[in-house]
Amino acid sequence: ANRFMGVELQYLNTAEWFYPETNDFMDYSVANTAHWRAWLLSTYGDDATLRRAWGNPAVTLASAPIPAPEVRTSSSWGPWRDPIRHRPAIDLQRCQSELVADTIAYFAAVAKDATQHRSLVSVFYGYTMEVVNNGPRALVQSGHLSLRRLLDCPDVDIVRAPYSYFERAIGQPSHLHSPASSIAAHGKLAFFDDEDADIDLSIAPPPP
């Protein structure tokens, strides 16, 4: 017990708080639809405000569907979205990520309470500079886009991540997943794993 420092909250894909398949379109379940509409209610407050934000005179808080896959992948130019026409997809991304961050914050508070605030709480989160390489929708559907909510959470002490998975060979930069300075500026420890077993030590032959 005198060597106990804290707990790490782990869940979802690879215990790093990713939704299971970040390039799939989920979750259209009854439970998630109810959460989606509750999120819209807390965000917009009434039907008139929602209709203005979405540019849709027919939508209501009680009936707003989770956007279809074709809506979630649409854009105006390249990856850029129109803030009104594509608002449903933008809102869904926020809703999904805030659900992950708020769940982490909830269990962080549980851990602090159970240890009478004598333990550290660590979590993998905020891979905002890495996941984009995992697929066309991996970042926006990862659940990792609400880092600010965790940075503002008083019960999270350490935000963890591995080094980049894509540039680990000798001589490569092995850049960071997360904005380390922002994490530190909020009084938290940014902790990055050196996963030696995954480093590519191969050296390419010289060109002919």
VEXDRENDREN-142659 format. One record per residue: residue number from 1; residue in three letters; x, y, z of N, C-alpha, C in turn. Coordinates in steps of 0.02 Angstrom, whole numbers, plus 50000, padded with zeros to 5 digits. Last residue first. Layout:
// residues N
{NUM,'ALA',{X,Y,Z},{X,Y,Z},{X,Y,Z}}
...
This chain:
// residues 208
{208,'PRO',{51070,50090,47238},{51123,50066,47193},{51161,50125,47162}}
{207,'PRO',{51050,50148,47409},{51028,50144,47339},{51085,50122,47295}}
{206,'PRO',{51078,50039,47550},{51091,50102,47513},{51068,50094,47441}}
{205,'PRO',{50942,49955,47635},{51007,49955,47600},{51016,50021,47562}}
{204,'ALA',{50870,50011,47790},{50863,49997,47719},{50932,49997,47686}}
{203,'ILE',{50863,49932,47941},{50898,49984,47903},{50895,49966,47830}}
{202,'SER',{50751,49905,48078},{50779,49885,48013},{50811,49945,47978}}
{201,'LEU',{50686,49928,48194},{50759,49938,48195},{50791,49920,48129}}
{200,'ASP',{50543,49998,48243},{50571,49965,48184},{50646,49979,48181}}
{199,'ILE',{50471,49969,48400},{50514,50011,48359},{50545,49970,48303}}
{198,'ASP',{50398,49891,48485},{50366,49910,48421},{50412,49950,48376}}
{197,'ALA',{50468,49874,48599},{50454,49814,48559},{50425,49831,48491}}
{196,'ASP',{50471,50000,48660},{50530,49975,48624},{50514,49917,48578}}
{195,'GLU',{50379,50124,48678},{50364,50053,48668},{50418,50020,48627}}
{194,'ASP',{50374,50243,48780},{50426,50220,48734},{50417,50145,48727}}
{193,'ASP',{50234,50347,48805},{50265,50281,48812},{50318,50270,48759}}
{192,'PHE',{50218,50500,48887},{50221,50466,48823},{50262,50402,48830}}
{191,'PHE',{50118,50606,48978},{50161,50548,48984},{50159,50509,48919}}
{190,'ALA',{50097,50758,49049},{50092,50725,48984},{50143,50668,48983}}
{189,'LEU',{50015,50801,49195},{50075,50771,49168},{50059,50739,49101}}
{188,'LYS',{49936,50963,49214},{49935,50890,49211},{50000,50864,49181}}
{187,'GLY',{49913,51099,49207},{49933,51070,49270},{49932,50995,49272}}
{186,'HIS',{49891,51149,49083},{49832,51139,49126},{49849,51103,49190}}
{185,'ALA',{50013,51143,49023},{49987,51209,49040},{49925,51206,49084}}
{184,'ALA',{50023,51008,48992},{50062,51035,49047},{50036,51103,49070}}
{183,'ILE',{49936,51005,48881},{49922,50964,48939},{49959,50991,49000}}
{182,'SER',{50003,51091,48795},{49936,51109,48818},{49917,51069,48880}}
{181,'SER',{50120,51019,48772},{50124,51083,48807},{50056,51106,48832}}
{180,'ALA',{50076,50905,48700},{50105,50899,48767},{50105,50964,48805}}
{179,'PRO',{49953,50857,48608},{49986,50922,48620},{50013,50926,48691}}
{178,'SER',{49992,50687,48556},{49951,50737,48589},{49989,50803,48598}}
{177,'HIS',{50081,50600,48496},{50010,50595,48479},{49972,50657,48500}}
{176,'LEU',{50242,50655,48432},{50194,50642,48486},{50122,50638,48460}}
{175,'HIS',{50363,50570,48326},{50327,50627,48353},{50272,50606,48401}}
{174,'SER',{50486,50511,48275},{50444,50481,48328},{50404,50535,48364}}
{173,'PRO',{50578,50550,48175},{50564,50595,48232},{50524,50564,48289}}
{172,'GLN',{50706,50431,48126},{50642,50463,48117},{50622,50501,48181}}
{171,'GLY',{50822,50365,48164},{50829,50427,48125},{50764,50463,48113}}
{170,'ILE',{50749,50208,48161},{50807,50248,48181},{50815,50307,48134}}
{169,'ALA',{50568,50217,48154},{50632,50189,48134},{50688,50235,48157}}
{168,'ARG',{50445,50270,48178},{50482,50244,48235},{50550,50214,48216}}
{167,'GLU',{50318,50333,48127},{50387,50356,48115},{50430,50335,48174}}
{166,'PHE',{50195,50282,48164},{50212,50284,48093},{50283,50306,48078}}
{165,'TYR',{50153,50291,48292},{50159,50224,48265},{50188,50223,48194}}
{164,'SER',{50222,50407,48408},{50192,50393,48343},{50204,50321,48321}}
{163,'TYR',{50216,50350,48580},{50243,50389,48525},{50210,50369,48460}}
{162,'PRO',{50060,50338,48674},{50124,50313,48649},{50154,50364,48601}}
{161,'ALA',{49995,50436,48811},{49993,50415,48741},{50059,50382,48724}}
{160,'ARG',{49902,50509,48949},{49953,50465,48919},{49941,50454,48844}}
{159,'VAL',{49888,50624,49071},{49860,50607,49005},{49915,50571,48966}}
{158,'ILE',{49854,50634,49241},{49903,50613,49191},{49866,50596,49126}}
{157,'ASP',{49745,50677,49318},{49811,50703,49332},{49862,50690,49276}}
{156,'VAL',{49578,50717,49336},{49626,50684,49292},{49694,50717,49302}}
{155,'ASP',{49498,50799,49412},{49511,50732,49438},{49559,50691,49394}}
{154,'PRO',{49465,50919,49353},{49512,50920,49409},{49533,50851,49434}}
{153,'CYS',{49459,50949,49183},{49434,50904,49235},{49484,50901,49293}}
{152,'ASP',{49511,51018,49079},{49475,51057,49129},{49451,51015,49187}}
{151,'LEU',{49559,50915,49004},{49607,50963,49030},{49575,51007,49084}}
{150,'LEU',{49439,50858,48965},{49480,50823,49014},{49534,50869,49044}}
{149,'ARG',{49393,50954,48877},{49351,50936,48934},{49391,50899,48987}}
{148,'ARG',{49494,50956,48780},{49485,51014,48823},{49443,50997,48885}}
{147,'LEU',{49475,50838,48707},{49530,50843,48755},{49521,50901,48803}}
{146,'SER',{49382,50781,48620},{49359,50824,48676},{49413,50830,48729}}
{145,'LEU',{49410,50688,48523},{49410,50759,48504},{49382,50805,48559}}
{144,'HIS',{49409,50550,48522},{49465,50584,48554},{49466,50660,48541}}
{143,'GLY',{49321,50475,48452},{49302,50491,48520},{49355,50531,48557}}
{142,'SER',{49342,50444,48318},{49382,50410,48369},{49354,50418,48439}}
{141,'GLN',{49294,50505,48207},{49251,50456,48240},{49286,50419,48297}}
{140,'VAL',{49395,50587,48163},{49331,50618,48179},{49285,50570,48216}}
{139,'LEU',{49501,50491,48142},{49506,50545,48192},{49437,50571,48212}}
{138,'ALA',{49453,50400,48043},{49477,50377,48108},{49478,50432,48160}}
{137,'ARG',{49414,50413,47915},{49367,50438,47965},{49392,50424,48036}}
{136,'PRO',{49521,50363,47838},{49489,50426,47819},{49442,50454,47871}}
{135,'GLY',{49656,50306,47947},{49602,50296,47901},{49564,50361,47889}}
{134,'ASN',{49763,50339,48028},{49734,50271,48034},{49677,50258,47986}}
{133,'ASN',{49807,50467,48029},{49842,50421,47985},{49812,50351,47985}}
{132,'VAL',{49735,50529,48128},{49716,50544,48059},{49750,50497,48010}}
{131,'VAL',{49795,50504,48248},{49745,50456,48225},{49724,50469,48153}}
{130,'GLU',{49885,50611,48281},{49909,50546,48258},{49855,50505,48222}}
{129,'MET',{49846,50720,48352},{49896,50731,48300},{49922,50665,48271}}
{128,'THR',{49757,50685,48452},{49733,50730,48399},{49783,50740,48343}}
{127,'TYR',{49728,50594,48559},{49775,50579,48505},{49759,50622,48443}}
{126,'GLY',{49668,50598,48690},{49689,50658,48656},{49738,50647,48599}}
{125,'TYR',{49720,50471,48810},{49671,50512,48776},{49706,50569,48738}}
{124,'PHE',{49733,50362,48945},{49753,50372,48875},{49700,50415,48841}}
{123,'VAL',{49751,50422,49112},{49708,50397,49058},{49743,50409,48991}}
{122,'SER',{49762,50422,49292},{49792,50426,49226},{49744,50398,49174}}
{121,'VAL',{49764,50495,49448},{49721,50463,49398},{49750,50476,49329}}
{120,'LEU',{49838,50468,49609},{49838,50499,49543},{49791,50460,49498}}
{119,'SER',{49761,50477,49772},{49790,50441,49715},{49792,50485,49653}}
{118,'ARG',{49693,50539,49871},{49764,50527,49884},{49798,50492,49825}}
{117,'HIS',{49556,50558,49877},{49596,50607,49840},{49671,50600,49854}}
{116,'GLN',{49505,50442,49932},{49506,50503,49972},{49554,50555,49944}}
{115,'THR',{49484,50342,49844},{49551,50346,49875},{49560,50409,49917}}
{114,'ALA',{49356,50364,49800},{49371,50300,49833},{49438,50301,49868}}
{113,'ASP',{49369,50490,49739},{49327,50483,49799},{49345,50419,49837}}
{112,'LYS',{49449,50458,49630},{49472,50507,49679},{49433,50499,49745}}
{111,'ALA',{49365,50368,49562},{49430,50346,49587},{49457,50393,49641}}
{110,'VAL',{49257,50452,49530},{49246,50392,49572},{49312,50370,49603}}
{109,'ALA',{49322,50542,49446},{49294,50566,49509},{49281,50508,49557}}
{108,'ALA',{49349,50455,49341},{49405,50487,49376},{49382,50513,49443}}
{107,'PHE',{49222,50425,49298},{49259,50373,49334},{49322,50400,49368}}
{106,'TYR',{49191,50552,49240},{49148,50522,49291},{49187,50471,49332}}
{105,'ALA',{49290,50570,49144},{49286,50616,49201},{49244,50587,49258}}
{104,'ILE',{49255,50466,49055},{49319,50466,49089},{49317,50510,49151}}
{103,'THR',{49131,50517,49015},{49134,50452,49049},{49200,50446,49086}}
{102,'ASP',{49170,50634,48951},{49129,50640,49011},{49128,50574,49051}}
{101,'ALA',{49241,50581,48842},{49275,50623,48891},{49236,50628,48956}}
{100,'VAL',{49137,50510,48775},{49197,50476,48799},{49230,50517,48854}}
{99,'LEU',{49047,50615,48748},{49024,50557,48787},{49084,50519,48815}}
{98,'GLU',{49121,50698,48668},{49105,50721,48735},{49080,50664,48779}}
{97,'SER',{49125,50620,48551},{49186,50633,48589},{49172,50656,48660}}
{96,'GLN',{48990,50620,48512},{49026,50557,48523},{49088,50567,48566}}
{95,'CYS',{48963,50759,48499},{48924,50717,48545},{48962,50653,48562}}
{94,'ARG',{49050,50796,48396},{49056,50826,48463},{49022,50782,48515}}
{93,'GLN',{48997,50719,48291},{49067,50711,48312},{49077,50739,48382}}
{92,'LEU',{48869,50775,48284},{48877,50705,48304},{48948,50691,48326}}
{91,'ASP',{48896,50905,48240},{48868,50895,48307},{48877,50822,48330}}
{90,'ILE',{48939,50876,48111},{48985,50909,48158},{48961,50898,48229}}
{89,'ALA',{48821,50825,48058},{48880,50783,48062},{48931,50811,48111}}
{88,'PRO',{48735,50940,48068},{48719,50876,48101},{48779,50830,48109}}
{87,'ARG',{48805,51041,47991},{48802,51044,48063},{48782,50978,48097}}
{86,'HIS',{48818,51062,47857},{48847,51000,47884},{48846,50998,47960}}
{85,'ARG',{48757,51185,47840},{48733,51128,47801},{48758,51062,47829}}
{84,'ILE',{48835,51264,47931},{48763,51256,47938},{48740,51192,47903}}
{83,'PRO',{48971,51258,47901},{48951,51254,47971},{48876,51250,47982}}
{82,'ASP',{49029,51149,47778},{48990,51209,47789},{48961,51206,47860}}
{81,'ARG',{49194,51078,47789},{49121,51074,47794},{49090,51143,47802}}
{80,'TRP',{49332,51011,47701},{49301,51067,47736},{49225,51064,47732}}
{79,'PRO',{49408,50923,47630},{49383,50901,47695},{49340,50952,47731}}
{78,'GLY',{49350,50981,47476},{49400,50939,47509},{49371,50913,47575}}
{77,'TRP',{49211,51068,47516},{49271,51073,47474},{49327,51034,47508}}
{76,'SER',{49103,51018,47589},{49092,51069,47537},{49150,51072,47489}}
{75,'SER',{49055,50847,47626},{49093,50908,47639},{49080,50956,47581}}
{74,'SER',{49001,50693,47703},{48994,50747,47654},{49036,50807,47675}}
{73,'THR',{48997,50592,47795},{49056,50596,47753},{49054,50654,47704}}
{72,'ARG',{48875,50601,47858},{48935,50605,47900},{48999,50610,47858}}
{71,'VAL',{48786,50577,47756},{48788,50644,47786},{48854,50653,47824}}
{70,'GLU',{48807,50443,47733},{48822,50490,47679},{48824,50562,47704}}
{69,'PRO',{48765,50386,47858},{48835,50385,47837},{48852,50435,47782}}
{68,'ALA',{48646,50499,47938},{48662,50440,47898},{48735,50443,47876}}
{67,'PRO',{48637,50564,48105},{48651,50573,48033},{48671,50508,47998}}
{66,'ILE',{48506,50515,48207},{48578,50514,48201},{48594,50518,48126}}
{65,'PRO',{48363,50626,48193},{48396,50561,48186},{48472,50569,48190}}
{64,'ALA',{48255,50712,48298},{48316,50718,48258},{48352,50651,48254}}
{63,'SER',{48142,50716,48378},{48142,50670,48321},{48206,50671,48280}}
{62,'ALA',{48152,50809,48478},{48123,50743,48495},{48129,50693,48439}}
{61,'LEU',{48197,50924,48418},{48240,50891,48468},{48216,50819,48482}}
{60,'THR',{48163,50926,48241},{48144,50939,48311},{48192,50901,48357}}
{59,'VAL',{48164,51000,48077},{48194,50957,48128},{48169,50976,48198}}
{58,'ALA',{48115,51091,47984},{48072,51035,48004},{48100,50994,48062}}
{57,'PRO',{48204,51187,47940},{48143,51210,47975},{48099,51153,48001}}
{56,'ASN',{48371,51192,47953},{48318,51143,47937},{48254,51162,47974}}
{55,'GLY',{48492,51243,47993},{48462,51267,47931},{48406,51222,47907}}
{54,'TRP',{48546,51210,48113},{48549,51160,48060},{48523,51185,47993}}
{53,'ALA',{48520,51326,48186},{48588,51300,48182},{48597,51251,48124}}
{52,'ARG',{48381,51338,48174},{48425,51390,48147},{48496,51364,48138}}
{51,'ARG',{48340,51221,48240},{48323,51232,48169},{48367,51285,48137}}
{50,'LEU',{48385,51244,48371},{48412,51188,48331},{48399,51199,48257}}
{49,'THR',{48304,51352,48405},{48377,51361,48403},{48409,51306,48362}}
{48,'ALA',{48178,51291,48400},{48192,51349,48357},{48268,51360,48350}}
{47,'ASP',{48179,51190,48498},{48176,51173,48426},{48196,51231,48382}}
{46,'ASP',{48301,51219,48630},{48233,51218,48602},{48237,51206,48526}}
{45,'GLY',{48434,51182,48675},{48382,51205,48720},{48311,51202,48693}}
{44,'TYR',{48560,51145,48624},{48520,51196,48590},{48461,51222,48631}}
{43,'THR',{48622,51057,48716},{48662,51102,48675},{48621,51160,48648}}
{42,'SER',{48524,50980,48775},{48568,51018,48819},{48609,51069,48781}}
{41,'LEU',{48468,50926,48657},{48428,50967,48702},{48472,51009,48747}}
{40,'LEU',{48574,50852,48606},{48548,50909,48568},{48507,50955,48612}}
{39,'TRP',{48583,50757,48708},{48639,50802,48696},{48615,50864,48656}}
{38,'ALA',{48462,50690,48689},{48474,50725,48753},{48531,50775,48746}}
{37,'ARG',{48487,50637,48563},{48434,50687,48570},{48440,50725,48637}}
{36,'TRP',{48593,50549,48597},{48601,50601,48546},{48549,50656,48554}}
{35,'HIS',{48530,50460,48685},{48584,50504,48709},{48595,50562,48661}}
{34,'ALA',{48440,50400,48596},{48415,50437,48654},{48468,50484,48682}}
{33,'THR',{48532,50340,48511},{48486,50390,48484},{48457,50432,48540}}
{32,'ASN',{48589,50248,48598},{48630,50304,48574},{48587,50359,48543}}
{31,'ALA',{48480,50162,48620},{48512,50196,48676},{48552,50256,48652}}
{30,'VAL',{48452,50113,48492},{48401,50151,48527},{48433,50192,48583}}
{29,'SER',{48596,50132,48381},{48554,50097,48429},{48503,50143,48460}}
{28,'TYR',{48691,50171,48291},{48622,50190,48278},{48573,50154,48324}}
{27,'ASP',{48840,50246,48308},{48804,50189,48335},{48731,50210,48327}}
{26,'MET',{48942,50209,48168},{48904,50186,48226},{48885,50248,48266}}
{25,'PHE',{49029,50162,48036},{48978,50212,48054},{48935,50183,48110}}
{24,'ASP',{49208,50136,48045},{49139,50115,48034},{49091,50170,48056}}
{23,'ASN',{49330,50180,48082},{49311,50194,48014},{49242,50166,47996}}
{22,'THR',{49348,50139,48213},{49341,50210,48201},{49324,50227,48128}}
{21,'GLU',{49281,50026,48305},{49302,50029,48235},{49294,50101,48212}}
{20,'PRO',{49267,50060,48449},{49296,49998,48423},{49321,50000,48351}}
{19,'TYR',{49330,50219,48507},{49275,50178,48484},{49302,50118,48446}}
{18,'PHE',{49461,50224,48626},{49439,50231,48557},{49375,50192,48547}}
{17,'TRP',{49522,50209,48751},{49462,50250,48744},{49446,50269,48672}}
{16,'GLU',{49622,50116,48759},{49641,50186,48749},{49582,50231,48734}}
{15,'ALA',{49608,49980,48757},{49607,50013,48823},{49624,50087,48819}}
{14,'THR',{49586,49939,48628},{49655,49938,48654},{49662,49974,48720}}
{13,'ASN',{49430,50017,48636},{49479,49984,48593},{49550,49994,48619}}
{12,'LEU',{49370,50027,48808},{49361,50029,48735},{49421,50000,48699}}
{11,'TYR',{49477,50077,48944},{49415,50051,48916},{49417,50059,48841}}
{10,'GLN',{49552,50124,49097},{49559,50095,49031},{49492,50066,49008}}
{9,'LEU',{49631,50228,49208},{49565,50210,49182},{49573,50186,49111}}
{8,'GLU',{49744,50192,49331},{49736,50211,49261},{49669,50185,49237}}
{7,'VAL',{49786,50257,49493},{49751,50210,49449},{49750,50237,49378}}
{6,'GLY',{49926,50270,49609},{49864,50291,49577},{49835,50238,49533}}
{5,'MET',{50025,50224,49695},{50027,50293,49672},{49961,50316,49642}}
{4,'PHE',{50080,50122,49824},{50024,50136,49778},{50024,50210,49760}}
{3,'ARG',{50168,50091,49919},{50195,50101,49852},{50141,50117,49801}}
{2,'ASN',{50101,50061,50032},{50142,50121,50034},{50177,50135,49968}}
{1,'ALA',{50041,49939,50000},{50000,50000,50000},{50042,50063,50000}}
